[in-house]
Amino acid sequence: MKHLRLNNKWVLVTGASSGLGQEMARQLANMHKANLIIAARRADKLNELKAELEKTAGIQVKVIVADLSIPEEADRVIAESITDGNLYGAILNAGVTYFGRHTELPWDNFESILKTNVIGVVRMTNNLVKYFEQPGKEGSVMLVSSMAGYFPVPYQAAYSATKAFITAFGSALHNELTNPEFAITVFAPGGIATEMTDNSKFNELKGWLMPVSEAAKEGIHAFITRKYNYVPGLLNRVGNVFMNFLPKKFIGGKMSKVYLKSLNKAQQGE
């Protein structure tokens, strides 16, 4: 399958107000000269990014303010993105997490994680597939998952479960597509140094976190080359293979000790 050509093409990036989504938007604009549709909840952050990229990269940017935990808002984002028929690709990056004991996660917070990470992503993907599954329609959709979807992370049980769903969903759907010019990629990074991990609970884990610029660069590479599944970082890829040879209970036990240590130190410092 030939690589995407992003110059002057329209690409949707969700969760673009901060972190990985914001950095991927910057690199798509500055390095690949793609026009962008950026979506997230925070209008001020999106408008700041729009002004920055239109000035520095000389590309066009459309802003869509939406809460992707609301199904109708997720539908609206895609409807507005495809209205003129020029959408070339989409990176569905928006997601939320919770780091702590699952029994202490309030039910409404769990539902919000589920709606953002799973329901919103599936609704947007469904609409995008209908748009791209046409003869001769070139493009790609990338679902941002996580290595936590491959190896469930204790104290991030809900987040891991949602990413396991996205990994399975995207990988299966990839093989249902009938348009040879269209592909779905699952991008599964490990921990990334972003706003999501910038708190005391992650202090003991920050040495493992990939710089956001590096993660974004590899994510865009996976998107452009239309990979099937892609894990960024050589050590992550080697670890991903190596851990398949170890008992999952053993891996989970080791991860549990590391994450609990970081969580306990954060709580003692509060």
Beta strands, then each sheet from edge to edge (+ up, - down):
strand 1: 10-14
strand 2: 35-40
strand 3: 61-65
strand 4: 87-92
strand 5: 139-144
strand 6: 182-187
strand 7: 192-193
strand 8: 210-211
strand 9: 229-230
sheet 1: 3+ 2+ 1+ 4+ 5+ 6+ 9+
sheet 2: 7+ 8+
end
